[in-house]
Amino acid sequence: MYVKIATGGIMRLRNVKNKEDIMDASSYLIREPEKYKGCWSKFFGNNNPIYIEIGMGKGQFIINNALNNPDINYIGIEKYDSVIVKGLQKIPDSLNNLVMVRADALNIDDYFDKEIDCIYLNFSDPWPKKRHHLRRLSSSVFLKKYESIFRKNKTIEMRTDNRDLFQYSLVSFSEAGYVLEDISLDLHHDNMPSITTEYEDKFSSKEMPIYFVRCRKEWNLSKIT
Ligand SMILES: C[S@@+](CC[C@H](N)C(=O)[O-])C[C@H]1O[C@@H](n2cnc3c(N)ncnc32)[C@H](O)[C@@H]1O
């Protein structure tokens, strides 16, 4: 199988052997997420905030966040089986604030309803061709879908190595009514994060700047925009 990577290139993913067995055996994989639409707090058994990472890759970021923040529930979303199994294999035993869902972000509003507090978009595919811009996870197509899954205040955090995607996303977030609360053009220089993603490690080890934005929309403003 081949997948596009953040730099616009193509990465070959080795077909993970027994991936169906790994997926079947893992209690961290939610096979039918649509069943929990509107009921994720009940699923987790508490009213803690729910944060999701869309395109979580092999899960380093979301697993470490779950380990470090037991009072936040995390859901990692990834499109490809061969990638998500790597994440499932990494989850330590007895982590009760994390699950993973194999799904395409295009269907995200089939799985959640007014229950998400924060969305992470880490090193999302840049879709560099202009005619593909609506495929970017920060495009108006996806921002409209995210509207219905947020609980109240809406927070999106993005990290990327791709300057064009970053610029595009700042405009897209602003046009959708988000306030850009925190921006860095070189995250690891400005404020080195304690938890990083796999792609972030790769790019920062090559001294490439990591672009970062946290943006937020208050729930009462959402009614207007
Ligand atoms: C470049 S990787 C970044 C992985 C991870 N977030 C990181 O920073 O290391 C992008 C990931 O997003 C996933 N992805 C791309 N489009 C997606 C979509 N529409 N829905 C869910 N996942 C998607 C890809 O399969 C890939 O694993």
The ligand as a Tripos MOL2 file, in Angstrom:
@<TRIPOS>MOLECULE
LIG
   27    29     1     0     0
SMALL
NO_CHARGES

@<TRIPOS>ATOM
      1 C1          1.5620   12.6740    7.6020 C.3       1 LIG1
      2 S1          0.7440   11.5840    8.6310 S.3       1 LIG1
      3 C2          0.8800   12.3300   10.2500 C.3       1 LIG1
      4 C3          0.6880   11.3270   11.3610 C.3       1 LIG1
      5 C4          0.7510   11.8950   12.7860 C.3       1 LIG1
      6 N1         -0.3290   12.8220   13.0380 N.3       1 LIG1
      7 C5          2.0820   12.5550   13.0350 C.2       1 LIG1
      8 O1          2.1130   13.7930   13.1200 O.co2     1 LIG1
      9 O2          3.0860   11.8340   13.1560 O.co2     1 LIG1
     10 C6         -0.9570   11.9130    8.2090 C.3       1 LIG1
     11 C7         -1.8750   10.8140    8.6700 C.3       1 LIG1
     12 O3         -3.2180   11.2210    8.4300 O.3       1 LIG1
     13 C8         -3.9500   10.1390    7.9240 C.3       1 LIG1
     14 N2         -5.0850   10.6910    7.1700 N.ar      1 LIG1
     15 C9         -5.0120   11.3830    6.0250 C.ar      1 LIG1
     16 N3         -6.2270   11.7520    5.6110 N.ar      1 LIG1
     17 C10        -7.0980   11.2900    6.5230 C.ar      1 LIG1
     18 C11        -8.5070   11.3250    6.6410 C.ar      1 LIG1
     19 N4         -9.2580   11.9270    5.7050 N.pl3     1 LIG1
     20 N5         -9.0890   10.7390    7.6970 N.ar      1 LIG1
     21 C12        -8.3180   10.1160    8.6460 C.ar      1 LIG1
     22 N6         -6.9820   10.0310    8.5770 N.ar      1 LIG1
     23 C13        -6.3650   10.6060    7.5370 C.ar      1 LIG1
     24 C14        -2.9610    9.3860    7.0620 C.3       1 LIG1
     25 O4         -3.3260    8.0490    6.8440 O.3       1 LIG1
     26 C15        -1.6790    9.5240    7.8970 C.3       1 LIG1
     27 O5         -1.5270    8.4550    8.8080 O.3       1 LIG1
@<TRIPOS>BOND
     1     1     2 1
     2     2     3 1
     3     2    10 1
     4     3     4 1
     5     4     5 1
     6     5     6 1
     7     5     7 1
     8     7     8 2
     9     7     9 1
    10    10    11 1
    11    11    12 1
    12    11    26 1
    13    12    13 1
    14    13    14 1
    15    13    24 1
    16    14    15 ar
    17    14    23 ar
    18    15    16 ar
    19    16    17 ar
    20    17    18 ar
    21    17    23 ar
    22    18    19 1
    23    18    20 ar
    24    20    21 ar
    25    21    22 ar
    26    22    23 ar
    27    24    25 1
    28    24    26 1
    29    26    27 1
@<TRIPOS>SUBSTRUCTURE
     1 LIG1         1 GROUP 0 **** ****
